[in-house]
Amino acid sequence: MPKIVATELDWVKLGLQIFAEGGVDALVVEQLAKQLGSSKTSFYWYFKNRSLFVNRIIDYWHEQTTVSIITHIQQHQAAEPKQKVRQLLSVMFSSNEGKDFIYHLRKLGTAESTYAELLIQIEQQRLDYMSGLLMHCGLIAEDARSASGLIYNYYLGWYERNKYSALSIQEAEKQADQLMSFIRINHVP
């Protein structure tokens, strides 16, 4: 059977999945090529080495889990700030894929400081966005930053406890409502 030429995006999507399941050590080029039905040559066409591949995976994950969500919410410029907060919370709690991407990225950061710094930047972007939304809802800057940190830490713990559970839309909305109430922002339909 002839080998399939995998695209860069094919490699990145599979790499993201494998990284989220087993971390950087699970990114074995030969095994990835086999799963894609491609050759190792295809990998090296797009990525000079595994480090560049890991960087591309992280960039793609960042785009999918942070940048695109912020962009989507910001496109609703007419929406009230409270609606944007609730929408963001609903998105946060609507997915629990059973993956450990952040865990593995944090672990990789203990061995290579550039990854630790990158994760700090991504998490800061998330916190800053939420803080900005909360300030638009009327919270003062200090309270907005504190609330954002509490929400994010709550989310990380919630995700860890629920990553293997089936999740309904109602459960995601319940989490959003509880947090809206906790940070003293009334539920907005």
C-alpha positions as CSV (number, residue, x, y, z in Angstrom):
1,M,0.0,0.0,0.0
2,P,1.4,3.4,-0.9
3,K,2.3,5.8,1.9
4,I,0.0,8.8,2.4
5,V,1.5,12.3,2.4
6,A,0.3,13.8,5.7
7,T,-0.1,17.5,5.9
8,E,1.5,19.7,8.5
9,L,-1.9,20.1,10.2
10,D,-2.4,16.3,10.2
11,W,0.9,15.9,12.1
12,V,0.0,18.8,14.5
13,K,-3.5,17.5,15.3
14,L,-2.2,14.0,16.0
15,G,0.7,15.4,17.9
16,L,-1.7,17.4,20.1
17,Q,-3.7,14.4,20.8
18,I,-0.7,12.2,21.7
19,F,0.9,15.0,23.7
20,A,-2.3,15.5,25.7
21,E,-2.4,11.7,26.5
22,G,1.3,11.0,27.2
23,G,3.4,14.2,27.1
24,V,6.5,14.9,25.1
25,D,7.9,11.4,25.5
26,A,4.9,9.9,23.7
27,L,5.8,12.0,20.5
28,V,7.7,9.2,18.7
29,V,8.0,10.1,15.1
30,E,7.9,6.5,13.8
31,Q,4.7,5.8,15.7
32,L,3.0,9.0,14.6
33,A,4.0,8.3,11.0
34,K,2.5,4.8,11.3
35,Q,-0.8,6.2,12.7
36,L,-1.0,8.7,9.9
37,G,-0.1,6.0,7.3
38,S,2.8,8.3,6.2
39,S,6.5,8.2,6.3
40,K,9.0,9.8,8.7
41,T,10.2,11.9,5.7
42,S,6.8,13.7,5.7
43,F,7.5,14.7,9.4
44,Y,10.9,16.1,8.6
45,W,9.5,18.0,5.6
46,Y,7.5,20.1,7.9
47,F,9.6,20.0,11.1
48,K,13.4,20.0,11.3
49,N,13.3,18.4,14.7
50,R,10.9,17.3,17.5
51,S,11.4,20.6,19.4
52,L,9.9,22.6,16.5
53,F,7.1,20.0,16.3
54,V,6.3,20.5,20.0
55,N,6.4,24.3,19.6
56,R,3.9,24.0,16.6
57,I,1.6,21.7,18.7
58,I,1.6,24.3,21.5
59,D,0.9,27.1,19.1
60,Y,-2.0,25.2,17.6
61,W,-3.4,24.3,21.1
62,H,-3.1,28.0,22.2
63,E,-4.9,29.1,19.0
64,Q,-7.7,26.6,19.5
65,T,-8.2,26.9,23.3
66,T,-7.5,30.6,23.9
67,V,-7.2,32.9,20.9
68,S,-10.1,31.6,18.9
69,I,-12.4,31.6,21.9
70,I,-11.5,35.2,22.8
71,T,-11.9,36.2,19.2
72,H,-15.3,34.5,19.0
73,I,-16.6,36.2,22.2
74,Q,-15.2,39.6,21.1
75,Q,-17.1,39.3,17.8
76,H,-20.3,39.8,19.8
77,Q,-19.5,43.5,20.4
78,A,-23.2,44.3,21.1
79,A,-23.3,41.7,23.9
80,E,-23.4,43.0,27.4
81,P,-20.2,42.4,29.5
82,K,-22.1,40.0,31.7
83,Q,-23.2,38.0,28.7
84,K,-19.6,37.7,27.6
85,V,-18.5,36.5,31.0
86,R,-21.3,33.9,31.0
87,Q,-20.4,32.8,27.5
88,L,-16.8,32.4,28.4
89,L,-17.6,30.4,31.5
90,S,-20.0,28.2,29.5
91,V,-17.3,27.5,26.9
92,M,-14.7,26.8,29.7
93,F,-17.0,24.2,31.3
94,S,-18.4,22.7,28.1
95,S,-15.5,20.4,27.3
96,N,-13.8,17.8,29.4
97,E,-11.9,15.6,26.9
98,G,-10.1,13.5,29.4
99,K,-6.8,14.9,28.2
100,D,-3.9,16.3,30.2
101,F,-2.4,18.9,27.8
102,I,-1.8,21.6,30.5
103,Y,-0.4,19.0,32.9
104,H,2.1,17.7,30.3
105,L,3.0,21.2,29.3
106,R,3.5,22.2,32.9
107,K,5.6,19.1,33.4
108,L,7.7,19.9,30.3
109,G,8.2,23.4,31.7
110,T,9.9,21.9,34.7
111,A,12.6,20.5,32.4
112,E,12.8,23.4,29.9
113,S,12.1,26.8,31.3
114,T,11.0,28.2,27.9
115,Y,7.9,26.0,28.1
116,A,7.2,27.1,31.6
117,E,7.4,30.8,30.5
118,L,5.2,30.0,27.5
119,L,2.5,28.5,29.7
120,I,2.7,31.4,32.1
121,Q,2.1,33.8,29.2
122,I,-0.9,31.8,27.9
123,E,-2.5,31.5,31.3
124,Q,-1.8,35.3,31.9
125,Q,-3.6,36.0,28.6
126,R,-6.6,34.0,29.8
127,L,-6.6,35.7,33.2
128,D,-6.2,39.2,31.6
129,Y,-9.1,38.6,29.3
130,M,-11.4,37.4,32.1
131,S,-10.2,40.3,34.3
132,G,-11.1,42.8,31.5
133,L,-14.5,41.3,31.1
134,L,-15.1,41.5,34.9
135,M,-14.0,45.1,35.0
136,H,-16.5,45.9,32.3
137,C,-19.1,44.3,34.6
138,G,-18.2,46.8,37.3
139,L,-15.6,45.1,39.4
140,I,-12.6,47.1,40.4
141,A,-9.3,46.0,38.9
142,E,-8.0,44.3,42.0
143,D,-11.3,42.4,42.5
144,A,-11.4,41.4,38.9
145,R,-7.9,40.0,39.0
146,S,-8.6,38.1,42.2
147,A,-11.9,36.7,40.8
148,S,-10.2,35.7,37.5
149,G,-7.5,33.8,39.5
150,L,-10.1,32.0,41.6
151,I,-12.2,31.1,38.5
152,Y,-9.2,29.7,36.6
153,N,-8.0,27.7,39.6
154,Y,-11.5,26.4,40.1
155,Y,-11.7,25.5,36.5
156,L,-8.3,23.6,36.7
157,G,-9.5,21.6,39.7
158,W,-13.0,21.0,38.2
159,Y,-11.4,19.8,35.0
160,E,-9.2,17.3,36.8
161,R,-12.1,15.9,38.8
162,N,-14.4,15.7,35.8
163,K,-12.2,14.9,32.8
164,Y,-13.5,11.4,32.4
165,S,-17.2,12.1,33.1
166,A,-19.9,12.6,30.5
167,L,-20.8,16.3,30.4
168,S,-24.1,17.9,29.5
169,I,-24.8,21.4,28.4
170,Q,-26.9,21.8,31.5
171,E,-23.9,20.9,33.7
172,A,-21.7,23.4,32.0
173,E,-24.3,26.1,32.4
174,K,-24.7,25.2,36.1
175,Q,-21.0,25.7,36.6
176,A,-21.2,29.1,34.8
177,D,-24.2,30.1,36.9
178,Q,-22.5,29.1,40.2
179,L,-19.4,31.2,39.3
180,M,-21.5,34.2,38.1
181,S,-23.2,34.1,41.5
182,F,-19.9,33.6,43.4
183,I,-18.3,36.6,41.8
184,R,-21.5,38.5,42.3
185,I,-22.5,38.8,38.7
186,N,-26.1,38.0,38.2
187,H,-27.1,35.4,35.6
188,V,-27.9,37.0,32.3
189,P,-30.1,35.0,30.0
